[in-house]
């Protein structure tokens, strides 16, 4: 059985990327200009100082739970991370 993330990555890498912006779409930043986060560091919820009602993107990969602050993802949109031997991207 192929893991879900493998299928998703295959779909993303197999898609065509247009060089031109479609009619009716305003491009605010050129493609690739939002800096992704690489090798994120994690701390406990208390250390992070995130309020109890803050929104996070939560994931579980290889039995390891992680949460990414949506405030962080609003600025970066992509976190390239790893859990054990599994590399993945958390995308917002």
Order of alpha helices (4+ residues) and beta strands (2+ residues): alpha-beta-alpha-beta-beta-alpha-beta-beta
